Amino acid sequence: MNFDFSDDQKLLADQVKRYLDDNCGMDRVRQVLTGSPRMAQDVWEGLARMGLLGTAVPESYGGAGAGYAELCLVAQQLGAHIAPVPFGSTVYLVAEALLLWGSQAQQEYWLPQICAGTVKGALATVESVGQLTPGQIHAEVVNGALCGKKVVVTDGGVADLYLVMAKHGDQLSLFLVERAAQVDVLNVDSVDLSRDVAQVNFQNAPAQLLVAQGWNALEVLQNRAAVLYAFEQLGGAQRALDMAVAYAQERFAFGRAIGSFQAIKHMLADMFVSLKLAESNCYYAAWALANNTADLPLAAATARVSATQAFQLCAKDNIQVHGGMGFTWEFDCHLYYRRSNYLALELGSLSEWEARLVEALPRVENI
């Protein structure tokens, strides 16, 4: 079976690449590092104009109605350019949750605004340090009002709409909460200063129920989003490898390019093998996501684990290939290293996804 993308899909990826090359270079990323808010609003608006925010959203809700395979390729280009925009939080998580469980009224109200770029989203689940568990959730909705605190909310400082996990009666549920006076946001620094991260306090904030079985729904949502984040990591890993190869060819020592030395060759080869393994797993996961196959949890976990490992290895060894200069602020190597470490914790740590991978294996014995 051929899991490669079609020519039309590759053309879309090329168009996204050209737009980001022109509008989201490393100089634009560096502006976000030291600016406020921690996102590139102009890049975000451009993505909206191209219809990319609604890539997998039906046309009836203002989207492009293309599909998840196309969205994976968009994600890969965003990862290659480490674009400082709340694309994942808004598109992979909030918009996807609305598509899966939103009522007709919720979909008709929110999805067109998301596709137009006028509403940005954020997933708010974590309340303390450590692996997320049901017992960790203390935020609660009573009579339609949410009270509680969420920490390490990716894009929480720029979000207009929060997807919040909270207690509701005797179970955990997912709620939609608009940003308003009852929502207090405190921005915090993370390892990746090009990403917006915040602590969000909800004080009797009006909350609208999205799905009652919130914990099971969150697992489904994370499996689907994991494939898209894996493609972002794949794009970042490829760019880090390209940077290392280019430098190894142009940097000379003892009268020869450093890429000709065995130690550098082995390092680049290890990066390449890790990247290609992740690429293979990601391509299959993209097919599983687009077709909503029964083995999507296994495919998502496999792609997530291999892409995390590939991006972290390529980002780390890219610095090593660049030598002492690779550690300096002036070189772009650290921007990819920072993003690799941040994405490694998005949706849960590597160890959590390795556990999911092991757990998913028995489920596909008879598929």
C-alpha positions in Angstrom: 0.0 0.0 0.0 1.3 3.5 -0.9 1.0 5.9 2.0 2.7 8.8 0.1 0.9 12.0 -0.5 -0.6 12.9 -3.9 0.7 15.6 -6.2 -2.1 18.0 -5.3 -1.3 17.5 -1.6 2.4 18.1 -2.2 1.5 21.3 -4.2 -0.4 22.5 -1.1 2.6 21.8 1.1 4.8 23.8 -1.4 2.4 26.8 -1.3 2.5 26.8 2.5 6.3 26.5 2.5 6.6 29.5 0.1 4.3 31.6 2.3 6.2 30.8 5.4 9.6 31.3 3.7 8.5 34.8 2.8 6.7 35.7 6.0 8.0 33.6 8.9 11.7 33.4 8.6 14.0 33.2 11.7 14.1 37.0 11.9 10.3 37.0 12.5 10.6 34.2 15.1 13.3 36.2 16.9 11.0 39.2 17.0 8.4 37.1 18.9 11.1 35.9 21.4 11.5 39.4 22.8 8.1 40.9 22.0 4.5 40.7 23.3 2.2 38.9 22.6 4.2 35.8 22.0 2.8 35.1 18.6 3.1 36.5 15.0 -0.3 38.0 14.4 0.6 38.9 10.8 1.6 35.3 10.0 -1.6 34.0 11.7 -3.8 36.4 9.6 -2.0 35.2 6.5 -2.7 31.5 7.3 -6.3 32.5 7.8 -6.5 34.2 4.4 -5.0 31.1 2.7 -7.8 29.0 4.3 -5.4 26.9 6.2 -7.1 27.3 9.6 -10.1 25.5 8.2 -8.1 22.8 6.2 -10.1 19.9 7.7 -13.3 21.9 8.5 -16.3 21.3 6.2 -17.1 24.1 3.8 -20.5 24.5 5.4 -18.7 25.9 8.5 -16.4 28.2 6.5 -13.6 25.7 6.1 -11.7 24.4 3.1 -13.1 20.8 3.5 -9.8 19.4 2.3 -9.0 16.7 4.9 -6.6 15.5 7.5 -3.9 14.4 5.1 -3.6 17.9 3.9 -3.6 19.2 7.4 -0.7 17.0 8.3 1.3 18.6 5.5 0.4 22.1 6.7 1.6 21.0 10.2 4.9 19.8 8.8 5.6 23.1 7.2 4.7 25.0 10.4 7.1 22.8 12.3 9.9 23.3 9.8 9.5 27.1 10.3 8.8 26.8 14.0 6.0 29.2 13.4 5.1 31.2 16.5 1.3 30.9 16.1 -1.4 29.2 18.1 -2.2 26.8 15.2 -2.1 23.5 17.1 -4.1 24.7 20.1 -6.8 26.2 17.9 -7.0 23.8 15.0 -5.8 20.4 16.3 -7.5 20.7 19.6 -10.4 23.2 19.9 -11.7 23.1 16.4 -11.3 19.3 16.3 -13.2 19.0 19.6 -16.0 21.1 18.2 -16.1 18.9 15.1 -16.3 15.7 17.1 -18.7 16.7 19.9 -20.1 20.2 19.3 -23.8 20.8 18.9 -25.1 22.2 15.7 -25.3 25.6 17.3 -21.8 25.5 18.8 -20.3 24.4 15.5 -22.2 27.1 13.5 -21.1 29.8 16.0 -17.4 28.9 16.6 -16.0 27.1 13.6 -16.5 30.0 11.1 -14.7 32.4 13.5 -11.9 29.9 13.9 -11.5 29.5 10.2 -11.5 33.2 9.7 -8.7 33.6 12.4 -10.8 35.9 14.6 -10.9 33.3 17.4 -7.9 31.5 18.9 -8.2 28.5 21.1 -6.4 26.8 24.0 -6.7 23.5 25.8 -6.7 23.9 29.6 -6.4 20.7 31.5 -3.3 20.6 33.8 -3.4 21.9 37.3 -0.1 20.7 38.8 3.3 19.4 37.9 3.4 15.8 36.9 1.4 13.4 34.7 -2.2 14.4 34.2 -4.6 12.1 36.0 -8.3 12.3 36.8 -7.5 12.9 40.5 -5.5 15.9 39.6 -8.5 17.8 38.3 -10.1 20.1 40.9 -11.6 22.8 38.7 -15.4 22.5 38.9 -18.5 23.7 37.1 -21.5 24.4 39.3 -24.7 25.9 37.8 -22.9 26.7 34.6 -20.0 28.6 36.4 -16.4 27.4 36.3 -14.0 28.0 39.2 -10.5 26.7 39.2 -6.9 27.2 38.0 -5.1 25.8 35.1 -1.3 26.0 34.7 1.0 25.6 31.6 -1.8 26.5 29.2 -0.2 26.6 25.7 -1.4 29.8 24.0 -3.5 30.6 27.0 -2.4 34.2 26.9 -3.6 34.8 23.4 -6.7 32.6 23.4 -10.2 33.8 23.0 -11.8 30.4 23.7 -10.7 27.8 26.2 -11.5 24.1 26.1 -11.4 23.2 29.8 -11.5 19.9 31.7 -13.4 20.3 34.9 -15.5 18.3 37.4 -19.2 18.3 36.7 -21.3 16.4 39.3 -19.6 13.0 39.7 -17.6 13.0 36.4 -15.1 15.0 34.4 -16.4 16.9 31.4 -15.0 19.2 28.7 -16.4 22.8 28.6 -16.1 25.8 26.3 -15.2 29.0 28.2 -14.9 32.4 26.5 -12.3 34.8 27.7 -14.0 37.4 29.8 -13.7 39.4 33.0 -14.1 36.2 35.0 -10.9 34.8 33.4 -7.6 36.0 34.7 -4.5 35.3 32.7 -0.9 35.3 33.9 1.8 34.8 31.3 4.8 32.6 32.2 8.1 31.8 30.5 8.8 28.3 29.1 11.8 26.7 27.5 10.5 28.0 24.2 10.1 31.8 24.4 8.4 31.8 21.0 5.4 30.0 22.4 2.8 31.7 24.5 2.2 29.9 27.9 0.0 31.1 30.7 -1.6 30.3 34.0 -5.4 30.8 33.7 -7.7 31.4 36.7 -11.4 30.9 36.2 -13.6 32.8 38.7 -17.3 31.9 38.2 -16.7 32.0 34.4 -19.7 31.0 32.3 -19.0 27.5 30.9 -20.9 25.7 28.2 -20.8 21.9 28.2 -19.2 20.3 25.1 -19.0 16.6 26.1 -19.9 14.9 29.3 -17.5 11.9 29.2 -14.5 14.3 29.3 -11.7 11.9 30.2 -12.4 9.4 27.4 -13.0 12.3 25.0 -9.7 13.9 25.9 -7.9 10.6 25.1 -9.6 10.5 21.7 -8.7 14.1 21.0 -5.1 13.7 22.1 -4.7 10.7 19.8 -5.9 12.7 16.8 -3.8 15.8 17.7 -0.7 13.6 18.4 -0.5 12.8 14.7 -0.5 16.5 13.7 2.0 17.4 16.4 4.2 14.6 15.1 4.2 16.1 11.7 5.3 19.4 13.2 8.1 17.6 14.9 9.0 15.8 11.6 9.2 19.2 9.9 11.4 20.6 12.6 13.7 17.5 12.6 14.1 17.8 8.8 15.1 21.5 9.0 17.5 20.8 11.8 19.2 18.1 9.8 19.3 20.3 6.7 21.0 23.0 8.8 23.6 20.5 10.1 24.3 19.2 6.6 24.7 22.6 5.1 27.1 23.7 7.9 29.1 20.5 7.6 29.6 21.2 3.9 30.7 24.8 4.2 32.8 24.7 7.4 36.4 23.7 6.8 39.0 22.5 9.3 42.5 21.2 8.5 41.9 22.0 4.9 38.8 19.9 4.4 35.0 20.2 5.0 34.1 18.9 8.5 31.4 16.8 6.9 34.2 14.5 5.6 35.3 13.6 9.1 34.0 10.2 10.3 32.6 11.5 13.6 30.4 14.1 11.8 29.4 11.5 9.2 28.1 9.1 11.8 26.3 11.9 13.6 24.5 13.0 10.5 23.7 9.4 9.5 22.1 8.8 12.9 20.0 11.9 12.5 18.9 10.8 9.0 17.9 7.3 10.1 15.9 8.6 13.1 14.2 11.1 10.8 13.3 8.5 8.2 11.9 6.1 10.8 9.7 8.9 12.1 8.6 9.8 8.6 7.5 6.3 7.9 5.5 6.2 11.1 4.0 9.6 10.5 2.9 8.8 7.0 1.0 5.7 8.2 -0.5 7.7 11.1 -1.7 10.4 8.6 -3.5 7.6 6.6 -5.0 6.2 9.8 -6.2 9.7 10.9 -7.6 10.5 7.5 -9.5 7.2 7.4 -10.3 7.1 11.1 -9.1 3.5 11.3 -9.4 1.2 14.3 -5.6 1.2 14.9 -5.4 5.1 15.1 -4.4 5.0 18.8 -1.4 2.7 18.0 -0.5 4.7 14.9 -0.7 8.0 16.8 1.4 6.8 19.7 4.0 5.3 17.3 4.3 8.5 15.3 4.4 10.6 18.4 7.2 8.6 20.0 9.4 8.3 16.9 8.8 12.0 15.9 9.7 13.2 19.4 12.9 11.2 19.4 13.8 12.3 15.9 13.3 16.0 16.6 15.1 15.9 19.9 18.1 14.0 18.4 18.3 16.2 15.3 18.0 19.5 17.2 20.6 18.4 19.8 23.1 17.1 17.2 22.6 20.1 15.0 24.1 22.1 17.8 27.0 19.6 18.1 27.7 19.8 14.4 27.9 23.6 14.7 30.4 23.3 17.5 30.9 26.0 20.0 29.1 28.5 17.9 26.0 26.3 17.9 25.3 27.2 21.5 25.3 30.9 21.0 22.2 33.1 20.8 23.2 34.5 17.3 22.9 31.0 15.7 19.4 29.6 15.0 20.2 26.1 16.3 18.9 26.8 19.8 15.5 27.9 18.4 14.9 24.4 17.1 16.3 22.8 20.3 13.9 24.9 22.4 10.9 23.9 20.2 11.9 20.2 20.2 11.9 20.2 24.0 8.6 22.1 24.2 6.8 19.8 21.8 8.2 16.8 23.6 5.9 17.7 26.5 2.9 18.9 24.4 -0.1 16.5 25.1 2.1 14.6 27.6 5.6 13.5 28.0 7.5 10.9 25.9 7.2 8.3 28.6 3.4 8.8 28.7 3.2 8.2 24.9 5.5 5.1 25.2 3.1 3.7 27.8 0.2 4.4 25.4 2.1 2.7 22.6 2.5 -0.4 24.8 -1.1 -0.3 25.9 -2.4 0.0 22.3 -0.5 -3.0 21.0 -3.0 -5.7 22.2 -5.9 -3.8 20.7 -4.8 -4.5 17.1 -3.9 -8.2 17.3 -6.9 -9.2 15.3 -7.0 -6.2 12.9 
